[in-house]
Amino acid sequence: MNENTVTENVAKQWHQSLSPEIRTAIRGLHKIDKRWNFIALFFLVNWAVGAWLVLTFPHLAVRILGTLWIGIVIHGLANLMHEATHGNLFRKQSADRLLGFLCGAPAFFSVTAYQVTHTLHHAHNRTDLDPDEFMNITNKKGVLSLLFYLWLFIGMFLYLIHVPLTALLRGSNRDRRRIITEYAIMFVVYGGVILASLRFGFWDAVVAVWLIPCLVAAFFGNVRSWAEHMLTLKGHPLTESRTVLSSKAFSLYNVNLNYHAEHHLYPGMPWYNLPKLHKVLLPEYKRIGTSIYKSYAVFLFDAVRYGVHGLAPKVRPSVGADVPA
């Protein structure tokens, strides 16, 4: 029996062990509320405000604030694309794909390429078949440690290459056609924006309100991806993914992807219900020892301190001390 089958059996047994009331509550939290999809417009308005700050005010502090703001927005749009790949926006493939494409394009992601790779990640989480499992990169501990610390700075750039290559290799023929089509459309648009900006003299604005903020978005993505699974225990669905509570505002801009343990337990649950699921399952988290952090800053401290071959101390049942009942 392979490790993926073992984990699936453990997950099934754990879910069946939940009380009927809890399972009913979880089923109810899978309901879609399409009004939440207006967050895409919320992000666009935020982007416009950030661009206004960057382009209007000469003060360095204001420009830094605007750049950070736009970077967070681009990162949030990419996370909304992630929701689309799970069908959590409309429960309609064509609509989810369209909005997912529009949300992923600013961050250079093809929604179909991401969906293929990410579906494999969920199907084989933290096993040898998981395309996103960091420990699968190499069996050389020194090289893995070096890459672990470099990931904070270069991870998302490598991921932008990893996603389409993995999807083209492991996707279906229809997936490949869609991936090629999506990237073709994206590069035509990118090329048009670049040529127009050079022709009409707004290249500096493109750099200021898109390309530089993309670097900020990449950094946020690196930190988030570090926290999702690194330094966790394999073999149980409640210990191989991590939740970082953070603030309500940051969670909103993160499309609640920081509730990653919840997302992996029920990937078909829409993002706005994940905090509610967290409260429902908190006693289970304390009992089993789910890794939960109050902030990314605390996790970063532990990650740097313990390294890729370590284990975050809050993986164990001491989580009860970190999360109020």
N, C-alpha and C positions, 0 to 999 in steps of 0.2 A: 504494500500500500504506500503510494507516494505521499509526500508531505502536504500536497495540495488537498488530496482526498481526506487526510487526517484532519486538517483544519476545517474543511467543509463539514465533516461529521461532528466535530466539536461545536461548530457554529449552530448546526441544526439541533443538537442536544441542548445547547444553552438556550436557544430561542424557545424550544418546547418546554423548558423548565420555568419560563416566565408565567406569571399568573394570567388567567383569562382576561382580567381587567386591564393589565398592562398590554397584552397583545391587542386587545380591542383599541386601546388608546393609540398604539403605534399604527394600526391600520388607518385610523382616522387622520393621523398626521401626514399621510401620503396624499391627501386631497390637494389638488392644484387650485390656487387662487391667481388667475391670470392678471389681476390688477397689479401684482408685484412685478410684472414684467416692465412696468413703467420706470423701473430703476434704470433701465438702459437710457431713457431720456434724462433722468436725474444725473447720470454720469456725463452725458453730453453737455448739459448745462454747467456742471462743475468744470468740465474741460474748458468751456468758453470763458468762464470766470477766471480760471487759472491763466489762460492765454492772455486775457485782458490785463491781468496783473503783470505778467512777464513783459508784454509789449508796450505797456503804457508808462510804467514807473521805472525810472532809472536807478532807483536804490537797490543795492545788491541784496539786502535782506528780503525785500519784497520779491525780487526775481527768484531768489532761492525758494521762498515759500511757494510761489506760483509753480515752479518746476517740480517741487515735491508733490504738490497738489495734483498736477497733471499726471505724474508718474503713478500715484496711487489710483487715479481714475483708470489709466490704461491697464494697470494690474487688475482692477476690479472688473473691467470689461472682459479681460481674458478669463477671469473666474466665472463670469456669466456665460461665456462660451462653454466652459466646463459643464455648467448646469444643462446647457442645451444638448450636449452629447449624451446625457442621461435621460433626455426627454422630459426634463423637469420644468420647462417653461410653458409648453402648450399641450404636451402629450400628443403632438401631431408632428410626424417626422419632417415634413417639408417646412413647416413653420419654425420648428426648432433648428433645423439646419440653416435656414436663411438668417435668423437672428444670431445664431451661433457664428456664422460666417462673418457677419458685420461686426460682431464684438471681438472676434479673434484677429481680424485683419490688421488693426492698428498695432498689434503686438507681434505680427508676422507669423501667425498660426493659421494653418488650414484646419477648419473645424473637422473635416472628415479624417485627415491624418491624425489629429489629436484623438478623435473618437476611437479609431482602430487601436492605437497604442494604449490609450487609457482603459479601454475595455479589457485588453490583455492584462493590464496591471491589476484590475479588480478581480479578474478570474484567477489570477495566480499570485496574489499579493504576498510578497516577501518570500517567494520560492525561487527555485532555479529558472523557472519559466517566466518570471516577472521581468518585463523589459525595463522597468523603472527601478529595480532593486539595486541599490548602490553597491552592495557587497558582491554582486555578480560581475563587477567590472574586472577584477583581477584577484588572484589568490596570494599576491605578494603584499604582505602587511605594510611594508614601508611605503610602497607606491600608493596603496589605498589610503593611508594616513595623509600623505601629501595631497592627494586629490580631494580628500575630505575637507581640508582647510582651504584649498583653492576654490572649491565649489561655491563658497560664499561670494566669490567675485566673478567666476566664469561659468558657473553652473547653467544658467539659463541660455547662454550662447551655445553651449554644447547641446542643450536640450532642443534648441531650435533646429539643430542638424539631426539629432537622434530621432525626433518625432516623425518627420517625413520618410527617413530611410527605413525605420522599423515598420511604418505603415505600408510602404511600398513592398517590402519583403514579405510581410505576414498578412496583408490585407487581401481581399478578393479582387477579381478583375474589375468589378464595378467600383470598389473602393479606389482602385488605382486610377480609373478614369476620372472619378470625382476629384481626387487629390490633384491630379495634373490640371484639371479644369480650374479648380479653385486657385492654385498657385499661379496659373496663367493670368487669371483675372486680377489677382492681387498685384502681380508684377507690372501688368499694363497700367493699373491705377498708380502704383508707386512711380513708375516711369513718367507718367503724365504729370503727376504732381511735381516731380523733380524738374522736368523740362520746362513746365510752366513757371515754376518759381525762379529758375535761372533766366528765362526769357523776360519775365515781367518784374524781376527784382525783389522777390520776397523769399529768397532762399534762406536768409538769416532767420526769418520768422518760422519757416518749416523746421529748421534745426532747433530753435528755441522752444517751440510748443509741441514738438513731436519727437524728434530724434534724441535729444538730450533727456527728456522725460522718460523715454523708453529705457534708458540706462537705469533710471531710478526704479522703474517698474521691474526690470530684470533683477535688481538687488532685492526688492521685496519678494519676488518669486523665489530667489535663492534661499532666503531666510525661511520662508513658508515651507518650501519643499524639504529643507533640512529638518524642520520640526515635525513633519507629518509622520515619518516612520523611523528616523534615525534613533539609535540608542533605545530601541524598544525590544520586547520579547516576542519571538516567533511562536506560533503554534496555537494561539487562542485569539479569536476575533476581537476580544476586549483588551488585549495587551500588545497587538502588533501595529496599532495606529495610535496617534496622540491627538488630544484636544488642547488648544491654547485659548483660554477664555478671553483675554484681552479686554478692551473697552467695548461698549455697545457701538460707539461711532466707528471704531476701526473694524469691528465685525461686519458692520453694514457695508463699508467700503471694500471689505474682503469677501463679500457675498457669503459670509458665514463659513467659508472654507476652512477657517481655523477650528471649526467643530469637526475635525477630520475623523475622529473615532466614530462619531455618530454617522458621518457620511459613509464610511466603509461598512458599517453594520447594515445600513439601509440606503444604498445609493439612489434608489428611486424616490426618496423623500425630498421634496422641494427645500431649498436652502433656508427659507424663512421659518420653517418648522424645526430646524435642527436644535436651536436653543431649548425649545419645549421638550424635545426628545432627551436632551441632556438632563433636564430636571427629572424626567420620568425614570431614567436609567441610573441616576447618581448612586442609589444604594448598591446596584450591581457593580458599578465602577469601584466603589469602596471595598466591596467584598472580594472582588477578583484582583484588583490592583491595576486599574487602567491608568495610563500616564496622562496626567492633567497638569497643566501649568497655568499660572495666573497671567503671565505675559511672555512675549517673545524674548525680551531682554534677559529674563531669568533662564529661559531655555538656552539662549546663546551662551551664557556664562557656563552652564553645565556642559554644553556641547564642546566648547573650546577646552574646558578643563578635563573632561573624560575622554575625548577623542572618539574616533570611529569604532574602536574595538572595546569601548567601555559600555556602560549601561547606566542610563539616567536613574538616579536614586528614586525619583518619584514614580518610577514604573511600579514599584511595590505598594502594598496596601497603605503605606504612610500617606497616600494621596488624600486620605481623610483629613489630614492636617492642613492641606492646601486648599481644599474646597469646602466652603461652609455647607452644612446640611440644610 
